[in-house]
Structures are given as C-alpha cells and as structure tokens.
Amino acid sequence: MHIGVIGATGTIGSRIVTEALQRGHRITAFSRDATEAGKGESRENVDWASVDVLDAESVAAVLPGLDVLISGYQPGNAARDFADTVERSIADPSVYVTAARALLAALDRHPRTRLIVIGGAGSLEIAPGVALADDEELLHATLDGLGLPRGYAASVRGARDGLNVLRMSNRHWTYFSPAESIAPGERTGRFRIGGDQALRDAEGVSRISAEDAAVAIVDEVELPRFVQRRFTAAY
C-alpha cells in the first residue's frame, strides 16, 4: 500500500514510517519542511514532501496515489522540543479543529482515500458517556501525573473537538487515541485494543510505547476495523 504520514519526524509518526516499511509498504513522509526533514534519509520506498495540514488545498495536492493518509499533526515537534509543542498547543487549542476540517475538505476531492488521525487520550471515556476531558478535577490530576501544566487542559479539549468534527463526516476516517502515557520504548506487539473507553492495566495505569502504538496503527491500515470510529491501544 502507499501510505502518507503527516508528522513523519514525530515520536509516533517516525515509528509508523519504520513499522510500515518493515511490512513492505511504500511511504510518502510529510513534514512542514521536507527538504530539511528528509536530509540523510537513505531507506528505500520513502519519499519526502512538504504539506501544510491546516490548508485543505495543500493536503488535497498530495492525496493522489495514496491509499491511506495518517495525520500525526501536532503544533511543533514534540520529539525535538516537547516544551515548545506544549506551549503552542495551549496557545491555540482550536488548531485541531482547523486541521480536521482541512483534512476532510481535502478528502472531498479524493473520497476513496482513508484518513487516520492520531489524537489524544483526553477524549476517551472514563465512565459511560463521560470523557476525561469533561472531568476537570480528574483531568488536572492526570496532567499533574504526566508532568504537564494544567493549562494543557485547553489542548486536550481542543483535540476532542477535532474528533467531534470527524464524527460529523461521512468520509473514511479513523481516529486513534493512544494511552494517557506514551513514550519511546519497546516494540512488543502485545497490547489490548479498545474503542471509546480508556484501557488501564492492573495498577490502573494507561500506557503504551510509541513503537506499539505504531504497530496498532499499521494493523488498522492493513485490516480496517474502525472506519468512522475511534479506537485506542494500551497494555
């Protein structure tokens, strides 16, 4: 398959590229500045291109030939400067809605292309019909535990709003919410898959490695199970 990855230099995006290549797929890796991002790239079946995920025209221009477009868009690049990404996300939480609308508008011209958006865990349900983003006290406690400023709650809600934009669409979208704690680690290939509810281990912790998140996403690329739905993965 020909897979496009927006945010291909990010923590999850870079691992999706590696995982997909290992499975024999062709990749177009998208970045804000592909000339800079693609320096030193020597792997076969990887091409680099620039795209502005907030501009529907820019996205539409790169869709021809793609079977699936995966968007790991974040303001900034958390893999390179986490603090900057957090600051940008707090400054303009509406950017997730802007990105969702631009992606969907681009798909209007290429309706057969699948879209997978990598979002956040804050929109996962902690009780029937109640998302973490809806419970300010618990959300703040979760952010405290992750070492994030409480102001990041605005970004969490912004990401949830982006999901809600997708939910109003009839395009072939899928939304991936990782576990609350996600970081570089080991590729085990062993994790649980869920839908709208948060998954936690025996100690009540919601976590997954970026490597295993990439496995879950490429699995969904190869065998679609959550078209027009959200899914999650955690240990």
Buried (B, 14 or more C-beta within 10 A) or exposed (E): BBBBBBBBBBBBBBBBBBBBBEBEBBBBBBBBEBEEBBEEEEEEEBBBBBBBBBBBEBBBBBBEEBBBBBBBBBBBBBBEEBEEBBBBBBEEBEBBBBBBBBBBBBBEBBEEBBBBBBBBBBBBBBEEEEBBBBBEEEBBEBBEEEEBBEBBBBBBBBBBBBBEBBEEBEBBBBBBBBBBBBEEEEBEEEBBBBBBEBBBEEEEEBBBBBBBBBBBBBBBBEEBEBEEBBBBBBB
